[in-house]
Amino acid sequence: MDDHSLPAGAFKATCLKLMDQVAETGATVTITKRGRAVAKLVSVHEVKPASAFFGALADRTRITGDIISPVGGMADPVIKHKRIEAGALPVPQRRRRTVKQAS
């Protein structure tokens, strides 16, 4: 498969013709803007389906320990709120800002 680059202006002028060529030959066209690659036109037959990405790391990860319970018990705001209601924790007080009046 050929891979060639094309400036964005030239691509804009010939995009339909290029799409037909890519579909027929499977070539890849890199579109550049000011010399930097910004997009790639590829055949749909080359693109992997999204389902290939799901489970890609399944054999490379390992779960150790409990991943459901909160760490330390206080990380869960619901538990903290229930402990405040039960009187086990002091109720947090909001600090009030004092505004100085101009003299």
PyRosetta script that sets phi, psi and omega in degrees:
from pyrosetta import init, pose_from_sequence

init()
pose = pose_from_sequence("MDDHSLPAGAFKATCLKLMDQVAETGATVTITKRGRAVAKLVSVHEVKPASAFFGALADRTRITGDIISPVGGMADPVIKHKRIEAGALPVPQRRRRTVKQAS")
pose.set_psi(1, 134.6)
pose.set_omega(1, 179.8)
pose.set_phi(2, -83.5)
pose.set_psi(2, 145.9)
pose.set_omega(2, 175.2)
pose.set_phi(3, -128.8)
pose.set_psi(3, 115.4)
pose.set_omega(3, 176.4)
pose.set_phi(4, -134.0)
pose.set_psi(4, 157.0)
pose.set_omega(4, -178.7)
pose.set_phi(5, -106.7)
pose.set_psi(5, 157.6)
pose.set_omega(5, -175.0)
pose.set_phi(6, -147.7)
pose.set_psi(6, 134.3)
pose.set_omega(6, 175.9)
pose.set_phi(7, -63.7)
pose.set_psi(7, 152.3)
pose.set_omega(7, -176.1)
pose.set_phi(8, -58.6)
pose.set_psi(8, -38.1)
pose.set_omega(8, 179.6)
pose.set_phi(9, -63.6)
pose.set_psi(9, -43.3)
pose.set_omega(9, 178.5)
pose.set_phi(10, -68.1)
pose.set_psi(10, -36.2)
pose.set_omega(10, 176.9)
pose.set_phi(11, -63.7)
pose.set_psi(11, -42.6)
pose.set_omega(11, -179.4)
pose.set_phi(12, -60.7)
pose.set_psi(12, -37.3)
pose.set_omega(12, -178.0)
pose.set_phi(13, -74.1)
pose.set_psi(13, -27.2)
pose.set_omega(13, -174.4)
pose.set_phi(14, -126.2)
pose.set_psi(14, 24.0)
pose.set_omega(14, -171.4)
pose.set_phi(15, -62.4)
pose.set_psi(15, -40.1)
pose.set_omega(15, -178.9)
pose.set_phi(16, -65.3)
pose.set_psi(16, -41.6)
pose.set_omega(16, 178.1)
pose.set_phi(17, -64.3)
pose.set_psi(17, -42.0)
pose.set_omega(17, 179.2)
pose.set_phi(18, -64.8)
pose.set_psi(18, -40.1)
pose.set_omega(18, 178.6)
pose.set_phi(19, -62.2)
pose.set_psi(19, -39.9)
pose.set_omega(19, 177.0)
pose.set_phi(20, -64.1)
pose.set_psi(20, -42.2)
pose.set_omega(20, 179.5)
pose.set_phi(21, -63.4)
pose.set_psi(21, -43.2)
pose.set_omega(21, -179.8)
pose.set_phi(22, -64.5)
pose.set_psi(22, -39.5)
pose.set_omega(22, 179.4)
pose.set_phi(23, -65.1)
pose.set_psi(23, -39.1)
pose.set_omega(23, -177.9)
pose.set_phi(24, -76.7)
pose.set_psi(24, -45.7)
pose.set_omega(24, -170.7)
pose.set_phi(25, -98.2)
pose.set_psi(25, -20.9)
pose.set_omega(25, -176.0)
pose.set_phi(26, 79.9)
pose.set_psi(26, 11.1)
pose.set_omega(26, 179.0)
pose.set_phi(27, -67.5)
pose.set_psi(27, 160.0)
pose.set_omega(27, 178.0)
pose.set_phi(28, -114.3)
pose.set_psi(28, 134.1)
pose.set_omega(28, 179.2)
pose.set_phi(29, -118.4)
pose.set_psi(29, 124.2)
pose.set_omega(29, 176.3)
pose.set_phi(30, -96.8)
pose.set_psi(30, 125.4)
pose.set_omega(30, -179.4)
pose.set_phi(31, -97.2)
pose.set_psi(31, 129.4)
pose.set_omega(31, -177.2)
pose.set_phi(32, -114.4)
pose.set_psi(32, 153.8)
pose.set_omega(32, 176.0)
pose.set_phi(33, -133.5)
pose.set_psi(33, 115.9)
pose.set_omega(33, -176.2)
pose.set_phi(34, 56.0)
pose.set_psi(34, 37.9)
pose.set_omega(34, 176.9)
pose.set_phi(35, 85.3)
pose.set_psi(35, -6.9)
pose.set_omega(35, 179.8)
pose.set_phi(36, -102.9)
pose.set_psi(36, 135.4)
pose.set_omega(36, 178.1)
pose.set_phi(37, -68.7)
pose.set_psi(37, 128.4)
pose.set_omega(37, -179.1)
pose.set_phi(38, -121.6)
pose.set_psi(38, -20.1)
pose.set_omega(38, -179.4)
pose.set_phi(39, -156.4)
pose.set_psi(39, 161.7)
pose.set_omega(39, 178.4)
pose.set_phi(40, -135.5)
pose.set_psi(40, 131.2)
pose.set_omega(40, 177.6)
pose.set_phi(41, -101.4)
pose.set_psi(41, 117.1)
pose.set_omega(41, -178.0)
pose.set_phi(42, -128.6)
pose.set_psi(42, 162.1)
pose.set_omega(42, 177.6)
pose.set_phi(43, -71.9)
pose.set_psi(43, 145.6)
pose.set_omega(43, 179.4)
pose.set_phi(44, -66.6)
pose.set_psi(44, -20.0)
pose.set_omega(44, 179.3)
pose.set_phi(45, -75.2)
pose.set_psi(45, -18.8)
pose.set_omega(45, 179.1)
pose.set_phi(46, -84.7)
pose.set_psi(46, -25.5)
pose.set_omega(46, -174.3)
pose.set_phi(47, -75.6)
pose.set_psi(47, 131.4)
pose.set_omega(47, 177.1)
pose.set_phi(48, -77.0)
pose.set_psi(48, 142.3)
pose.set_omega(48, 177.5)
pose.set_phi(49, -67.7)
pose.set_psi(49, 155.8)
pose.set_omega(49, -178.0)
pose.set_phi(50, -61.5)
pose.set_psi(50, -28.5)
pose.set_omega(50, -178.6)
pose.set_phi(51, -65.6)
pose.set_psi(51, -20.5)
pose.set_omega(51, 178.2)
pose.set_phi(52, -69.6)
pose.set_psi(52, -22.7)
pose.set_omega(52, -178.4)
pose.set_phi(53, -81.4)
pose.set_psi(53, -30.2)
pose.set_omega(53, -179.2)
pose.set_phi(54, -72.1)
pose.set_psi(54, 126.6)
pose.set_omega(54, -179.1)
pose.set_phi(55, 84.2)
pose.set_psi(55, 7.4)
pose.set_omega(55, -177.9)
pose.set_phi(56, -63.5)
pose.set_psi(56, -30.3)
pose.set_omega(56, -178.8)
pose.set_phi(57, -102.9)
pose.set_psi(57, 14.8)
pose.set_omega(57, -175.3)
pose.set_phi(58, -59.7)
pose.set_psi(58, -36.3)
pose.set_omega(58, -178.2)
pose.set_phi(59, -90.2)
pose.set_psi(59, 0.9)
pose.set_omega(59, -177.1)
pose.set_phi(60, -110.9)
pose.set_psi(60, -0.2)
pose.set_omega(60, -179.0)
pose.set_phi(61, -116.3)
pose.set_psi(61, 155.9)
pose.set_omega(61, 178.6)
pose.set_phi(62, -143.0)
pose.set_psi(62, 131.5)
pose.set_omega(62, 178.0)
pose.set_phi(63, -96.0)
pose.set_psi(63, 125.6)
pose.set_omega(63, 177.1)
pose.set_phi(64, -122.8)
pose.set_psi(64, 130.0)
pose.set_omega(64, 178.4)
pose.set_phi(65, 84.4)
pose.set_psi(65, -169.9)
pose.set_omega(65, -177.3)
pose.set_phi(66, -87.6)
pose.set_psi(66, 120.6)
pose.set_omega(66, -179.6)
pose.set_phi(67, -103.9)
pose.set_psi(67, 2.7)
pose.set_omega(67, -177.0)
pose.set_phi(68, -102.2)
pose.set_psi(68, -42.7)
pose.set_omega(68, -177.6)
pose.set_phi(69, -71.6)
pose.set_psi(69, 145.4)
pose.set_omega(69, 178.0)
pose.set_phi(70, -68.8)
pose.set_psi(70, 153.2)
pose.set_omega(70, -179.6)
pose.set_phi(71, -77.9)
pose.set_psi(71, 122.5)
pose.set_omega(71, 175.5)
pose.set_phi(72, 77.4)
pose.set_psi(72, -4.9)
pose.set_omega(72, 176.7)
pose.set_phi(73, 81.7)
pose.set_psi(73, -26.4)
pose.set_omega(73, -177.4)
pose.set_phi(74, -95.3)
pose.set_psi(74, -4.6)
pose.set_omega(74, -178.8)
pose.set_phi(75, -70.6)
pose.set_psi(75, -26.0)
pose.set_omega(75, -178.6)
pose.set_phi(76, -84.0)
pose.set_psi(76, 118.3)
pose.set_omega(76, -178.2)
pose.set_phi(77, -63.1)
pose.set_psi(77, -27.8)
pose.set_omega(77, 179.1)
pose.set_phi(78, -67.5)
pose.set_psi(78, -43.6)
pose.set_omega(78, 178.3)
pose.set_phi(79, -62.7)
pose.set_psi(79, -42.9)
pose.set_omega(79, -179.8)
pose.set_phi(80, -62.1)
pose.set_psi(80, -43.7)
pose.set_omega(80, -179.8)
pose.set_phi(81, -62.9)
pose.set_psi(81, -41.9)
pose.set_omega(81, -179.8)
pose.set_phi(82, -66.4)
pose.set_psi(82, -35.7)
pose.set_omega(82, 179.0)
pose.set_phi(83, -70.8)
pose.set_psi(83, -32.9)
pose.set_omega(83, 176.1)
pose.set_phi(84, -67.5)
pose.set_psi(84, -43.9)
pose.set_omega(84, 179.3)
pose.set_phi(85, -62.7)
pose.set_psi(85, -34.9)
pose.set_omega(85, -179.0)
pose.set_phi(86, -78.7)
pose.set_psi(86, -6.5)
pose.set_omega(86, 179.2)
pose.set_phi(87, 86.6)
pose.set_psi(87, 6.9)
pose.set_omega(87, 180.0)
pose.set_phi(88, -77.6)
pose.set_psi(88, -22.3)
pose.set_omega(88, 178.4)
pose.set_phi(89, -126.5)
pose.set_psi(89, 147.6)
pose.set_omega(89, 176.8)
pose.set_phi(90, -69.4)
pose.set_psi(90, 149.2)
pose.set_omega(90, 177.9)
pose.set_phi(91, -73.9)
pose.set_psi(91, 126.8)
pose.set_omega(91, 179.8)
pose.set_phi(92, -65.6)
pose.set_psi(92, 134.4)
pose.set_omega(92, 179.3)
pose.set_phi(93, -98.5)
pose.set_psi(93, 137.9)
pose.set_omega(93, 176.9)
pose.set_phi(94, -84.1)
pose.set_psi(94, 134.8)
pose.set_omega(94, 177.1)
pose.set_phi(95, -83.2)
pose.set_psi(95, 131.3)
pose.set_omega(95, 179.6)
pose.set_phi(96, -95.7)
pose.set_psi(96, 137.2)
pose.set_omega(96, 176.6)
pose.set_phi(97, -85.4)
pose.set_psi(97, 138.0)
pose.set_omega(97, 174.6)
pose.set_phi(98, -100.3)
pose.set_psi(98, 133.7)
pose.set_omega(98, -178.7)
pose.set_phi(99, -100.7)
pose.set_psi(99, 122.8)
pose.set_omega(99, 177.1)
pose.set_phi(100, -77.7)
pose.set_psi(100, 133.2)
pose.set_omega(100, 179.4)
pose.set_phi(101, -87.2)
pose.set_psi(101, 142.2)
pose.set_omega(101, -179.9)
pose.set_phi(102, -69.5)
pose.set_psi(102, 139.4)
pose.set_omega(102, 180.0)
pose.set_phi(103, -93.8)
pose.dump_pdb("model.pdb")
